[in-house]
Amino acid sequence: MADINVERRGPRIWPWIIGLIILVLLIWIITVVVDTREEPTSETIEVITEPVAPAAETPVTRPDSGQQE
């Protein structure tokens, strides 16, 4: 009878790679579906087109400035 040399091969890597790709895709799909951030729309953005007048300059006096009356 002929001898048949049967050797066990090492673990295959392809099932692990395919499994990791599927896992990454599932996580990505879940994050897209569950995304709770509110995207800005034209209704939520308010643009001011009028120039704003500068604040009037008023002198500031301190009551404790050391001035004698």
Secondary structure, 3 states (H helix, E strand, C coil): CCCCCCCCCCCCCHHHHHHHHHHHHHHHHHHHHCCCCCCCCCCCCCCCCCCCCCCCCCCCCCCCCCCCC
